[in-house]
Amino acid sequence: MPDKSANVAVVGAGAIGGSTAAFLTEAGWNIEIVCKHQEIADLAQSPGLHIFGVKGEHRVPVKSTKDVKDLAGPIEMVLLATKANDCLEAAKELLPLLSQDSIVVSLQNGICEDALAGVLGRDRVVGCVVGWGATMHAPAEIEVTSPGEFVIGNIDHRHDQRLLLVQEMLSAVVPTRISDNIMGELYSKMIINSCINSLGVITGMKLGKLLATSKARKIFTALMREAIAVAAAIGIKVEPGGGGKLDYYSFLDGSSFMSDLKRTLLMRIIGFKYRRIRSSSLQSLERGQRTEIDYLNGYICNRGRENGVPTPINDAVVSMIREIETGTRKFCLENLNEPAFSGL
């Protein structure tokens, strides 16, 4: 039996961090959650985090604090659930509380693992794909919106006995599997987000209307092609995305009329099935927050530059989103007609 008395910190009390902390506390693990806002920290302790949705209704009091420095150390395991933009600052604050054997599991969107390893050391960082959904409707009020899984793995593709403990713990939240290609799993989800999230920001449209637009489908495909080319250059084999249903290599194969038709039909089906999905990055902007573009399309662009792989379409998307963040560009469908996309 695992030692549930070990000190486990969940840093970040958003939808994923909050619901994860609640389910782990309910399962008997010794959890303390770091909440950015004092209001949420107070509510988390009493009357507790209110979790509802596809996993039923739960009211779970969780030990909480507002600041990382107030955590009780040493911490054996950290579930780092901040926004990608905040993860490095949180990692630096955590360092004095960690032992040589501590584990930090990255629950961010995009690929933050390399950057986190630069702060924490590669042996401490465990990669994790969050394959389920949750939304915070109000402080300490969290809806679990979709079922799914966690996927965890060693970022250097090594056998890691510690992953069994992480799996045991996270399985109290959702089914959890260990991958020997976690970077390929992370990259796969990043491609989906780099298309759906980023073009959702640029246009302000839900996925259904977006994928009903011919130009948007062409840009989706171009973004994927560049991402796969960069993955090849850095030695990553990209795992299938969309819950294992989208093989990027097969999707991008061929340039004939029939190949293009196959891609169009698949994107229209995806658009219809998930027609109500609205970009989480767009929602962040509307709340006055920055997007996580640096860890999505920005990651593809940076690694492309480092390895001599051109990424003009991803570059254009990053540039446009930065302009939207600073208020010098509005999100609208006309953004798809910019000169950067004229050759598609």
Secondary structure, DSSP 8 states (H G I E B T S, - for coil): ---TTS-EEEE--SHHHHHHHHHHHHTT--EEEE-SSHHHHHHIIIIIEEEEETT--EEE--EEES-GGGS-S-EEEEEE-S-GGGHHHHHHHHGGGEEEEEEEEE--SS--HHHHHHHH-GGGEEEEEEEEEEEEEETTEEEEEEEEEEEEEETT----TTHHHHHHHHTTTS-EEE-S-HHHHHHHHHHHHHHHHHHHHHH---HHHHHTSHHHHHHHHHHHHHHHHHHHHTT-----BTTTTB-HHHHH---SHHHHHHHHHHHHHHHHHTTT---HHHHHHHTT----GGGTHHHHHHHHHHTT---HHHHHHHHHHHHHHHTSS---GGGGGSGGGTT-
